[in-house]
Amino acid sequence: MSSNCLLNYLSFVVPNSKPQPFPFPFSCHCNNTFFYSNLIRPEQVYYKLRSFAPLVPLAARSSSSNGTEDAEEVTAEAREAVSYYLQELGVSNEESMEIAFNSPKYVSMLIDSVRDLDEFSLWRSTVPLDPIPVIPPPLSFKRKVYLMAKQKGDKGMLPFLESIGLTLSSATHLARYLSSNSLFQTLPSLINKVKYVKKIFFTNSDDGGHIARNARQMMMHLSISIDEDVQQTLSFFEKIQARRGGLHLIGSQDASFRHLIESFPRILLLPKESHMKHLMVFLDDIGVVEGCKRQILILFPPIIFYDIENDVRPRLLAILKDGMEANDFGKMLLKYPWILSRSILQNYKNILIFFDDEKVPKISVAQAIKNCPLLLGLSVNKLKLVVEQLRNFGIRNQKLGKVIATSPQLLLQKPQDFHQVVCFLRDLGLDDDIIGRILGRCPEIFVSSIGRTLKRKLNFLMGIGVSRSHLPRIIRKYPEFFVCDINRALRPRMTYLMHVGLSKREVALMVCRFSPLLGYSIDEVLKPKVEFLINSMGKPISDVVEYPRYFSYSLEKKIKPRFWVLKGGRNIECSLKSMLGKNDEEFAAEFGEGKMVVPPL
């Protein structure tokens, strides 16, 4: 029998997905009468010729001249078989096709397995087939793929897990874990659970990198021994950080979901209604708004395993008993989700003991932790280094409490960074006593960048004409200008004064004479007092150059009453300094009680 006749015969007894029409009985065109169908019908030699099945349709087609086109056709048929298998498990037609299309390595694995069994004629011994009738039906390629998928025993989870982003090896491991667990139910329930997890972790995932910044801060300021929950979270962070784009991608579903499931596979076993949704309700109860819940979950995924009544509420109460308010807890949890871990809670107790020994008021410690819960990740030894530096400048006890309540970030500062700011101020001509007073008054300065903040503010002052020799006096009188924004505060205020008629040199002179001028609001202070000076008092704007302290007095409680005393009946003219620079007794002695005149409307 010729090879062509043999191939035609095999195509007939083992048809592919596109069976060719053959006459029946089968006619052989060679001289070999053994295969003449009048003598031997196809079903009689089915088992003998079954070992040749791989020649058609799979092996022969894959080696054809149109190899690429045939390979695509084989893959398409395999996907259809996988889709059919998934539908048998309860998955919708649309979802089954989507899963089959997005699990290429799984599909390829099935194709390779089918080829291996075809090659060694192992179908009946390896893959359980349906009971064979007297005349066994031929196995199509799709049927083989379907049987192979069913024989894998992963209950359809393997292709689904690959379709949601897991590698085939991770998906295989996780599928075994899930299918062997008594809590696992069905593939449709797993699909619904994955959708819910994606929703609560990654809905509205465009956060502008806020979650990534928080993650970096939490990692940077962690200096204690940690428990397993925090360790797992750090491992999750590290997996994302190793990718191109780093931690900036942590809030992205495409980048993070796979690593989330690989790091915390138990998420897929949690009951959705009785557990996960219960956590969402609890977050509502403590004031965490809908769009912010995902930040807590991503920054501390183990929280989703915690039992609300047995784990979360007792830890919450342990924090609230130390001066915190119930409505503060949601904000703290949002800023620092690790606050619920055992290691952080233990360190919290150590921090309270440390500050109690330092005689710092509990209310100040509570305020510092509430505003900056990152402190809870600092070891007591690290806190001691910072507190010792502050003590060298006279900051201790209640004064220390005031400083850390105002600027708790100071406790996060590295000792060398604090020392650099001190040296910067010393170079400007300030001694340690002045620096200590500045530290007590405006501690935010000592957590500021020298290059990006402090030097820029000084350059701004010198840019409006303030000489370097006047800088120490300005800083001494008004150190707060270091924390004023140049573009939103300092520059608009100086521009306004020049807009009402003062020269740049006059503005610089006013700043040198009275540096708190830098901190006054245009709408609330400068503008109403300038308008009263010019429109009601009839004085030129140049008068404020000689006495810029004019802007420091209350318009309603001092400027207007004294002006109307001078104006009432006697029309006394005097300088701004004479009118406002005296206390009430001195003013009464010089100008008399006078008759208060109600100002015109």
TAURGI-V112019 format. One record per residue. N is the residue number from 1. RES is the residue in one small letter. SS is DSSP state (a for helix, b for strand, c for the rest). Layout:
# TAURGI-V112019
N;RES;SS, N;RES;SS
This chain:
# TAURGI-V112019
1;m;c, 2;s;c, 3;s;a, 4;n;a, 5;c;a, 6;l;a, 7;l;a, 8;n;a, 9;y;a, 10;l;a, 11;s;a, 12;f;a, 13;v;a, 14;v;c, 15;p;c, 16;n;c, 17;s;c, 18;k;c, 19;p;c, 20;q;c, 21;p;c, 22;f;c, 23;p;c, 24;f;c, 25;p;c, 26;f;c, 27;s;c, 28;c;c, 29;h;c, 30;c;c, 31;n;c, 32;n;c, 33;t;a, 34;f;a, 35;f;a, 36;y;c, 37;s;c, 38;n;c, 39;l;c, 40;i;c, 41;r;c, 42;p;a, 43;e;a, 44;q;a, 45;v;a, 46;y;a, 47;y;a, 48;k;a, 49;l;a, 50;r;a, 51;s;a, 52;f;a, 53;a;a, 54;p;a, 55;l;a, 56;v;c, 57;p;c, 58;l;a, 59;a;a, 60;a;a, 61;r;a, 62;s;a, 63;s;c, 64;s;c, 65;s;c, 66;n;c, 67;g;a, 68;t;a, 69;e;a, 70;d;a, 71;a;a, 72;e;a, 73;e;a, 74;v;a, 75;t;a, 76;a;a, 77;e;a, 78;a;a, 79;r;a, 80;e;a, 81;a;a, 82;v;a, 83;s;a, 84;y;a, 85;y;a, 86;l;a, 87;q;a, 88;e;a, 89;l;c, 90;g;c, 91;v;c, 92;s;c, 93;n;a, 94;e;a, 95;e;a, 96;s;a, 97;m;a, 98;e;a, 99;i;a, 100;a;a, 101;f;a, 102;n;c, 103;s;c, 104;p;a, 105;k;a, 106;y;a, 107;v;a, 108;s;a, 109;m;a, 110;l;a, 111;i;a, 112;d;a, 113;s;a, 114;v;a, 115;r;a, 116;d;a, 117;l;a, 118;d;a, 119;e;a, 120;f;a, 121;s;c, 122;l;c, 123;w;a, 124;r;a, 125;s;a, 126;t;a, 127;v;c, 128;p;c, 129;l;c, 130;d;c, 131;p;c, 132;i;c, 133;p;c, 134;v;c, 135;i;c, 136;p;c, 137;p;c, 138;p;c, 139;l;c, 140;s;c, 141;f;a, 142;k;a, 143;r;a, 144;k;a, 145;v;a, 146;y;a, 147;l;a, 148;m;a, 149;a;a, 150;k;a, 151;q;a, 152;k;a, 153;g;c, 154;d;c, 155;k;c, 156;g;c, 157;m;a, 158;l;a, 159;p;a, 160;f;a, 161;l;a, 162;e;a, 163;s;a, 164;i;c, 165;g;c, 166;l;c, 167;t;c, 168;l;a, 169;s;a, 170;s;a, 171;a;a, 172;t;a, 173;h;a, 174;l;a, 175;a;a, 176;r;a, 177;y;a, 178;l;a, 179;s;a, 180;s;a, 181;n;c, 182;s;c, 183;l;c, 184;f;c, 185;q;c, 186;t;c, 187;l;a, 188;p;a, 189;s;a, 190;l;a, 191;i;a, 192;n;a, 193;k;a, 194;v;a, 195;k;a, 196;y;a, 197;v;a, 198;k;a, 199;k;a, 200;i;a, 201;f;a, 202;f;a, 203;t;c, 204;n;c, 205;s;c, 206;d;c, 207;d;c, 208;g;c, 209;g;c, 210;h;a, 211;i;a, 212;a;a, 213;r;a, 214;n;a, 215;a;a, 216;r;a, 217;q;a, 218;m;a, 219;m;a, 220;m;a, 221;h;c, 222;l;c, 223;s;c, 224;i;c, 225;s;c, 226;i;c, 227;d;c, 228;e;a, 229;d;a, 230;v;a, 231;q;a, 232;q;a, 233;t;a, 234;l;a, 235;s;a, 236;f;a, 237;f;a, 238;e;a, 239;k;a, 240;i;a, 241;q;a, 242;a;c, 243;r;c, 244;r;c, 245;g;c, 246;g;a, 247;l;a, 248;h;a, 249;l;a, 250;i;c, 251;g;c, 252;s;c, 253;q;a, 254;d;a, 255;a;a, 256;s;a, 257;f;a, 258;r;a, 259;h;a, 260;l;a, 261;i;a, 262;e;a, 263;s;a, 264;f;c, 265;p;a, 266;r;a, 267;i;a, 268;l;a, 269;l;a, 270;l;c, 271;p;c, 272;k;a, 273;e;a, 274;s;a, 275;h;a, 276;m;a, 277;k;a, 278;h;a, 279;l;a, 280;m;a, 281;v;a, 282;f;a, 283;l;a, 284;d;a, 285;d;a, 286;i;c, 287;g;c, 288;v;c, 289;v;c, 290;e;a, 291;g;a, 292;c;a, 293;k;a, 294;r;a, 295;q;a, 296;i;a, 297;l;a, 298;i;a, 299;l;a, 300;f;c, 301;p;a, 302;p;a, 303;i;a, 304;i;a, 305;f;a, 306;y;c, 307;d;c, 308;i;a, 309;e;a, 310;n;a, 311;d;a, 312;v;a, 313;r;a, 314;p;a, 315;r;a, 316;l;a, 317;l;a, 318;a;a, 319;i;a, 320;l;a, 321;k;c, 322;d;c, 323;g;c, 324;m;c, 325;e;c, 326;a;a, 327;n;a, 328;d;a, 329;f;a, 330;g;a, 331;k;a, 332;m;a, 333;l;a, 334;l;a, 335;k;a, 336;y;c, 337;p;a, 338;w;a, 339;i;a, 340;l;a, 341;s;c, 342;r;a, 343;s;a, 344;i;a, 345;l;a, 346;q;a, 347;n;a, 348;y;a, 349;k;a, 350;n;a, 351;i;a, 352;l;a, 353;i;a, 354;f;a, 355;f;a, 356;d;a, 357;d;a, 358;e;c, 359;k;c, 360;v;c, 361;p;c, 362;k;a, 363;i;a, 364;s;a, 365;v;a, 366;a;a, 367;q;a, 368;a;a, 369;i;a, 370;k;a, 371;n;a, 372;c;c, 373;p;a, 374;l;a, 375;l;a, 376;l;a, 377;g;a, 378;l;c, 379;s;c, 380;v;a, 381;n;a, 382;k;a, 383;l;a, 384;k;a, 385;l;a, 386;v;a, 387;v;a, 388;e;a, 389;q;a, 390;l;a, 391;r;a, 392;n;c, 393;f;c, 394;g;c, 395;i;c, 396;r;c, 397;n;a, 398;q;a, 399;k;a, 400;l;a, 401;g;a, 402;k;a, 403;v;a, 404;i;a, 405;a;a, 406;t;a, 407;s;c, 408;p;a, 409;q;a, 410;l;a, 411;l;a, 412;l;a, 413;q;c, 414;k;c, 415;p;a, 416;q;a, 417;d;a, 418;f;a, 419;h;a, 420;q;a, 421;v;a, 422;v;a, 423;c;a, 424;f;a, 425;l;a, 426;r;a, 427;d;a, 428;l;c, 429;g;c, 430;l;c, 431;d;c, 432;d;a, 433;d;a, 434;i;a, 435;i;a, 436;g;a, 437;r;a, 438;i;a, 439;l;a, 440;g;a, 441;r;a, 442;c;c, 443;p;a, 444;e;a, 445;i;a, 446;f;a, 447;v;a, 448;s;c, 449;s;c, 450;i;a, 451;g;a, 452;r;a, 453;t;a, 454;l;a, 455;k;a, 456;r;a, 457;k;a, 458;l;a, 459;n;a, 460;f;a, 461;l;a, 462;m;a, 463;g;a, 464;i;c, 465;g;c, 466;v;c, 467;s;c, 468;r;a, 469;s;a, 470;h;a, 471;l;a, 472;p;a, 473;r;a, 474;i;a, 475;i;a, 476;r;a, 477;k;a, 478;y;c, 479;p;a, 480;e;a, 481;f;a, 482;f;a, 483;v;a, 484;c;c, 485;d;c, 486;i;a, 487;n;a, 488;r;a, 489;a;a, 490;l;a, 491;r;a, 492;p;a, 493;r;a, 494;m;a, 495;t;a, 496;y;a, 497;l;a, 498;m;a, 499;h;a, 500;v;c, 501;g;c, 502;l;c, 503;s;c, 504;k;a, 505;r;a, 506;e;a, 507;v;a, 508;a;a, 509;l;a, 510;m;a, 511;v;a, 512;c;a, 513;r;a, 514;f;c, 515;s;a, 516;p;a, 517;l;a, 518;l;a, 519;g;a, 520;y;c, 521;s;c, 522;i;a, 523;d;a, 524;e;a, 525;v;a, 526;l;a, 527;k;a, 528;p;a, 529;k;a, 530;v;a, 531;e;a, 532;f;a, 533;l;a, 534;i;a, 535;n;a, 536;s;a, 537;m;c, 538;g;c, 539;k;c, 540;p;c, 541;i;c, 542;s;c, 543;d;a, 544;v;a, 545;v;a, 546;e;a, 547;y;c, 548;p;a, 549;r;a, 550;y;a, 551;f;a, 552;s;a, 553;y;c, 554;s;c, 555;l;a, 556;e;a, 557;k;a, 558;k;a, 559;i;a, 560;k;a, 561;p;a, 562;r;a, 563;f;a, 564;w;a, 565;v;a, 566;l;a, 567;k;a, 568;g;c, 569;g;c, 570;r;c, 571;n;c, 572;i;c, 573;e;c, 574;c;c, 575;s;c, 576;l;a, 577;k;a, 578;s;a, 579;m;a, 580;l;a, 581;g;c, 582;k;c, 583;n;c, 584;d;a, 585;e;a, 586;e;a, 587;f;a, 588;a;a, 589;a;a, 590;e;a, 591;f;a, 592;g;c, 593;e;c, 594;g;c, 595;k;c, 596;m;c, 597;v;c, 598;v;c, 599;p;c, 600;p;c, 601;l;c
